[in-house]
Structures are given as structure tokens and as C-alpha cells.
């Protein structure tokens, strides 16, 4: 079914987890019948706006999808590494397992 393209403007909110959730929404909005005429954002929303615009310029909708996916997967990996490093430094984790500190009386 052919649809007349609908022009939309996006204002993306900030907040780390909101940025990751917005990635999924943007995926859905990259449909051929939607035309993103303008985009702005704050904090994590600005990151998504920049990634979408840059990816779009490089390769259209597929470029935007790739740009967003690559960024948020890297953020996710980095967050896991930071968490593991912090837990190792505090002695709460050892070789990927939670260990209980010894009881002291």
C-alpha cells in the first residue's frame, strides 16, 4: 500500500535510559512513509538527534539505523565494563561472581 509521506518534527528528551529507549522508537519512525523534517533534543536526546542526522546523511534510513545501533551497543558494552571494574575495585566481585565479604566479629 502506497502512503503519502507524513512530515514530522521530533523533540527528543534527555536522560540516559530515555536515550536508549528512544533508539527503539526512532527505529520505528524510520519508515518510508514518514519524513523527519526537523529534529532536536537535549542530553541523550541530542545524541540520538545527531546520530540520526549523521547516519541519514551518510546512508538514508539504513545509515541512521546503523549509526544508532552502533552507538547504543557501544554505550551498553562500556557501561558493563565500568560496572565490573567498580565492583572488582571494591572487592564485591571476583572473576565475574559475587562473593560475600568475610564476617568479622
Secondary structure per residue as TSV (DSSP state, phi and psi in degrees):
chain	resnum	aa	ss	phi	psi
A	1	X	-	360.0	123.7
A	2	X	-	-82.5	136.8
A	3	X	-	-122.6	146.7
A	4	X	-	-70.7	129.3
A	5	X	-	-58.4	138.7
A	6	X	E	-105.7	126.8
A	7	X	E	-87.4	132.1
A	8	X	E	-132.9	153.4
A	9	X	E	-113.3	140.9
A	10	X	E	-117.6	136.8
A	11	X	E	-121.7	113.2
A	12	X	E	-101.6	131.8
A	13	X	-	-79.6	161.7
A	14	X	-	-91.6	-177.2
A	15	X	-	107.7	122.7
A	16	X	H	-48.6	-55.7
A	17	X	H	-68.9	-31.7
A	18	X	H	-62.1	-36.4
A	19	X	H	-61.1	-43.8
A	20	X	H	-66.5	-40.8
A	21	X	H	-65.9	-37.2
A	22	X	H	-63.1	-29.6
A	23	X	H	-52.9	-46.0
A	24	X	H	-64.1	-38.4
A	25	X	H	-66.0	-44.4
A	26	X	H	-62.6	-37.4
A	27	X	H	-51.6	-46.3
A	28	X	H	-71.0	-31.2
A	29	X	H	-78.6	-8.4
A	30	X	-	-86.2	42.5
A	31	X	-	-87.0	150.9
A	32	X	T	-61.9	-26.0
A	33	X	T	-87.2	-2.2
A	34	X	E	-108.0	136.6
A	35	X	E	-120.8	113.8
A	36	X	E	-80.6	106.4
A	37	X	E	-83.1	-31.3
A	38	X	E	-153.0	150.7
A	39	X	E	-147.6	137.2
A	40	X	E	-145.0	166.0
A	41	X	E	-168.8	168.4
A	42	X	S	-126.5	141.0
A	43	X	T	55.9	-121.4
A	44	X	H	-61.8	-30.4
A	45	X	H	-65.2	-36.3
A	46	X	H	-67.4	-36.1
A	47	X	H	-61.4	-47.3
A	48	X	H	-62.5	-40.7
A	49	X	H	-61.8	-45.4
A	50	X	H	-65.9	-42.5
A	51	X	H	-63.2	-43.3
A	52	X	H	-63.8	-47.5
A	53	X	H	-63.9	-44.2
A	54	X	H	-65.6	-45.5
A	55	X	H	-62.7	-39.7
A	56	X	H	-62.8	-43.7
A	57	X	H	-63.2	-33.8
A	58	X	H	-81.5	-30.0
A	59	X	H	-162.8	30.5
A	60	X	H	64.4	-152.1
A	61	X	H	-59.8	-40.0
A	62	X	H	-67.8	-37.3
A	63	X	H	-63.4	-39.7
A	64	X	H	-65.3	-43.9
A	65	X	H	-58.8	-46.4
A	66	X	H	-62.8	-44.0
A	67	X	H	-61.2	-47.0
A	68	X	H	-64.2	-45.2
A	69	X	H	-63.1	-46.8
A	70	X	H	-60.1	-45.5
A	71	X	H	-63.0	-51.9
A	72	X	H	-69.9	-28.9
A	73	X	H	-70.0	-37.0
A	74	X	H	-67.2	-40.2
A	75	X	H	-61.1	-43.6
A	76	X	H	-61.5	-45.5
A	77	X	H	-62.7	-42.9
A	78	X	H	-64.3	-38.4
A	79	X	H	-64.7	-39.9
A	80	X	H	-64.6	-41.4
A	81	X	H	-64.8	-41.7
A	82	X	H	-63.9	-44.3
A	83	X	H	-61.9	-46.0
A	84	X	H	-63.4	-41.9
A	85	X	H	-61.9	-43.8
A	86	X	H	-63.6	-41.2
A	87	X	H	-68.8	-37.8
A	88	X	H	-65.1	-41.3
A	89	X	H	-65.7	-32.8
A	90	X	H	-86.1	-5.6
A	91	X	T	82.4	10.4
A	92	X	S	-83.7	-20.3
A	93	X	E	-128.0	147.5
A	94	X	E	-140.0	122.3
A	95	X	T	47.0	48.6
A	96	X	T	77.3	4.4
A	97	X	E	-119.4	143.1
A	98	X	E	-74.7	128.4
A	99	X	-	-119.3	150.5
A	100	X	-	-90.9	135.7
A	101	X	-	-67.3	151.0
A	102	X	-	-64.2	145.6
A	103	X	-	-75.3	135.5
A	104	X	-	-119.0	141.3
A	105	X	-	-109.6	360.0
